[in-house]
Amino acid sequence: MRAWSRHLEALTRAISPLKAEEAHETAAAGEAEITAVGEPELAEAVAPDSVEQALVRGMQVSLGDLEPTRNGWLYRGQPVMVFAVDVPAVSDRNVRREFLHRIHVSACCGALEDPAQPVWIGTARDQLAAPDLEQAPHACEYCLAKVNHQGFRNLPVRERSRTAGNFNFFWHVSQYASEYFPADVATFWTPGLAPEVIEPVAASEAQSCRHCDWQSSAQEPWMISADDVPVLGIDGDCCVICAQQQARGILALPESLALAASRARYVAFSLAKKESGEEESDLPGSWGEVRRWLPLSWHPLTLQLESRLGPPQLFQRFTGYEGVAVLAWPDYRRGIITDESARAALPEGWDFWPRDQVVQSLG
């Protein structure tokens, strides 16, 4: 870690003092000059407006052309990784070379704070390419610590190395989809294609999800339409929750829709289990089972809680109250709710914490 501390300090000292006059002007009203990467035949085959295809392998822009999110960047509506960042102001060639071979998902140091800094961006990790790369780029540990990827800050050193080596950008975007895509519509995205709005529909009579056998409501839009099934690459009828797991890309759902569908599915299966005479239990046996019932937006939180607490009860109701605790530990009288507004419909005598507040407190 000492070597990395020196690396961070060197970059911060070198980049932070850079003056605005060093920034280059672009040719047309702030638009970045884009350079596609790849074999000549690939570059010739990509049309000038095929940004999605060019991003699969990589393109060069200025850092100021990117839209930052809390856990990454967007470029023209596309989630992107930043890589192959060359910082000539750093005199140490070894530090400079290693930084060049890093994949970033956050502004982890001063080198990624200058809007004029040229950077390469891409969407498919296994295909990333840039002129000066001598080997495949790898994930930046400082970025993973900053966004606390899979609880990175609290992992042992050996586990940190393994997590960084296995970094999956696709997984990262899926877990933080609400930061990359519009919050009020369902959106499907996969590298190489533009994000596409998906319109879930209500189930038709006797229609059930082929993947979990849930027969959802005929009044609520909790199924993928027949027109959208091939777009998502899904086999057969599918509910929106299974679609997040089965789609060949990332399906981002409005939080209210995803949570309502998750709760309805959980309640339906709990009732079916009770009616069949099976032993009733509100407590999932593992955190993995908890995640199977919840939408992807709740998975980052569950991964951080897994090392601290046993699995919770799901969608806890309280007699005489309309509110629901998404995660609850009755023995401790503690629960996690969607947001602060949900607290008013819940009983006193419990500690209820909004999800985002818990995430922030865990880092």
N, C-alpha and C positions, 0 to 999 in steps of 0.2 A: 504493500500500500504506500510505502514511502516514495517509491518511484512514480506512482500515479499522483501523489501529492505534488511532486516536483513538476510533473507534466502539466497539471492543472494550473499551478502557479505561473509557469512559463507562458502558457497560452493566455492566461488572463492579463499578465503584465504586457504581453506583446500586442494584444488586440484591443484592450479597453482604451488606450490613449489614441487610437487611430482617429484622424480628423475627418470631418465630413467631406472635405475637398478631395479626399482620396477616392470617394465613390464615383463610379463611372455613370455617365448618362446613357439611357437607352434610347433607341432610335425613334420610338413612337409612343408618346404619352404614357411612359412608365411601363410599357410592356417589356417583359424579359426577352432577351435574345436567346432562342432555344436551340440547342445542339443535340440531335438524336445520336445515340450510341449504338454500335452494332456493326455487323459486316456490311460492306457497301450495298449488297443486294437488298439487305433488310432496310437500310436507310432510304434506298430508292423506292422501295415498295410502300413505305409509309407516307400517306398523304400529309400535306402541311398541317391539316386540321386534326390529324389522328394523334392527339396528345396522349390518349389512353394507351395506345399501342407503343408509343415511344417510351412511356414511363415504365413499361414492363422491364426494360433493360437499363434505362437511365437517360437522363437529360440534364443539361447544365442550365442553371438559373442563378439569380442573385437571392440571397437569403431574404431580402425585403419583399420578394415576390410571393413568399409563402404566407399563409394565414395560420398563425399559431393557435393551438388548442391547449388544454391543460396537460394532455398526454401525447402531444405530437404536432404534426403540421398538415395543412391541406394545400393543394395546388390545383386551382380551377375545379374545386369540388372533389378532388381525388385525395384520399389519404396517402401520404408519402413518407418514406424514410429519407434521411439526409445522409450522404456518404461521400467519400473521396474529397474531403475538405482540406485543401492545401493552404497553409499559412506561412507565406514567405518570410514574415516578420520574425518567426521563431528560428533562432540561429542553430539550435541543437537539431542536427539532421535526423537523429534517431527518434526524437520526440515528434518531429514534423512528419516523418515517414509513418510512424505508428498511428498518429492521429488521422492520417490520410486513409488508413485501412479500417477505420471505425464506422459503424452504422449508428446513427443518432436518431432518437425519438423525442429529444427534448434539448433545450438550450442549456447544456450542462456547464458551459464555461464561456469566457469572453469571446472565444473564437466564433461562437454562434450567436453573438449579440449584435454584430455589425451588419446592418441591412445591405451594405455593398459587397459583402463577402460572397464570392462565387462558390456555389455548392452544386453537387450532383444529387439528384433525387430519383427515386424509383419506387415501384410497388411490389415487385416480385424478388425476394431476397436471393433465391438460387440463380437468378439470371442477371444480377447487377453487374455492370461493366463500366469502366471509365479509363481514359488513356493511360494514367500513371499507376494504376493498380498492378501490383506484382503478384497478388494472390487474392482469394476471395475475402471481402471485408467481413468483419465480425462485430458483434454488438458491443457498444460502449458501456462499461460497468457503471460509469458515473450517471449516464442517462437512466439506466435501469434502477439505480438507487434513487434518483430524483423522482421518478414516477412510481417508485416502489413496486416494480413489476413482480408479480407473484410473491409479494412480501419480501423483496430482495434485501432490504436493509437489515432484516433480522435473521437472514440465513447464515449458516456457518460458511467459512471461506471456501471450503471445497464445494459446497452446494451452490455458492454464488458462481463459481467457475462453470459448473455444469449447467446452471440456468442460463448464463450468458451464452454458452456454446449452443444451447438448444433454442435460443430466442427465435420465436415465430411471429413475424410481423402480422401475418394474417390473424393469428390468435389475439394479438394485442389490439388490433382494430376491432375485432368482434366483441371484446370485453368492454371497450370504451366507445361503442358505436354511437352513443348519444352525443358524443363530442365531435364526431366526424360528419354526421348526417342530420337532416332536419328532424326536429323532435316531434312534429305533429303528423307525419306520414310514415308509412312503412316504405323502406328503401332497400333495394337489393344492389350489391356491388361486388364485383370480382375484378382482379387486376386485368387490364387490357380492355375493359368495357366501361362506359360511363354509368354512373349511378342511375337506377331506374326505379320509379315509383311503382309500388305493388299495392293492389287494393284487395285486402282480405274480404271474404264474404261470409254470410251466415250459412250454416250447414243445411243441405236439402234433407228431405224426409229420409230417415233411416241411413243417412250418410255418417260414417265414422272415420276417424283417422286410421289409416292403414298401419301406422307405425306404433301407436299406443292404444288403439281400439277405443279411444274416447269419442263418444257421440255428443258433440257440442250443441249449444243452443241454436235453434232456428231463428232467433232474434238478434244474435250478436255476431259480429264479423270475426270469427275465430278460425276460419278455414281458408286455405289457399285456393283461389279460384282455378278452374280447369284451364283457363288461358295462361295463368301464371305458373302452373306446375312445371311445364317444360322450360320456362325461363329460369327457374330456380334449379333445374336439373333433378327434380324430386320424382320418385317412383310412386305414382298413385295418389289417392286422396291424403291430405296431410293437414293437421292443425298448425296454427302459427307457432306454437312452442316447439313442436317436433321439427318444423321447417327451419328453425334457427340452427338445429343440430344437423339436419340432413341436407341443407342446400349446398350447392357446389360453390357458393360464395358467401358473403355476409348479408344476413337479413336483419336490418335494424328496425325495431318496432317502437311505436309510441309507448312510453312507459305505462300509461294508464291501461292501454289495450293489452300489453304483455302481462301485466300483473293481474288484471281481471281474468284473463284466460287461464293463467297459471293457477289462480285460486279456484276457479270453477272446475278445472280438471282435477285438482287435488281433492276437492270436496266430493266430486262425483265418484272418484275411485274409493275414497274413504267410506262413503255410503254403501257402495257396491260390496265392499269388503265386509262391512257390518251385516248387510242383509244376507250374505252368503254364509254367515255363521263363523267366519274366520275370527281369530283373536284380534280385537280392536287395539290399535296403538296409534297415538298421535305423534309418537317420537320416531323420526327416521333413524335407521340403524347406523348411518354413517353420513359424513359430509358429502360424499359422492352422491348418495341418494338425495340429499337436500338439493344439490345442484341439478339433479335430473328433474326436479319439480319446479324449479325457479327459472325465470328468463335470464338470458346471458348477462344482462345489466347488473344482476345481483351476484354474479360469480366472483368478481374481484374481492368483494367484501367477505364472502364465505371462505375464500382461500386464506385471507389474513386472520380470520377468526379460528380457523381449523386448528392452529397450533396453540390456541389459548383456551378454547371451550369445547365441551362436548356438543354433539349435534342438537339443534333446537327443535321445538315443536313449530309447525308451520301454520300460518294463517290462524293464529289463536283468537278465538272469539271470547267475549266476556258477557255473562248474563246481565241483561238490562242495559247493555251499551251497544251502540251500532258500530263502534270502531273495531279494527282488526290490527293485531301486531303480526307483521309478516314473519318475523323470527321471534320466538319467545322461550324463556327459561323460567318456568313457573317456580321452581325451587328457589330461585334467586329473586323472583318477582321483577324480572327485567325483560324488556322487549325492544325490538328495533322496528320502527315504523317508516312509512314512506317519506313523510316530511312533517314539519312542525304543526301544520294545520290538522293533522290526524289526531293530535293529542287531546283535543277538546272532546272527542267522542269516546274516550277511554277512561277507565276508572282511576281513582287516586290510590295511592299505596303501592303503585308500581313505578319503576323507573323506565320511562320510554325515551328512546333516543332516535332522532331522525337518521336515516341511512347516511346521508352526506356528512353529517356531523361525526358519525362513527368513523367513516373512511378518513376524514381529515385528522381525527385524533390518533389514528393508527399510522398516519404518515402517508 
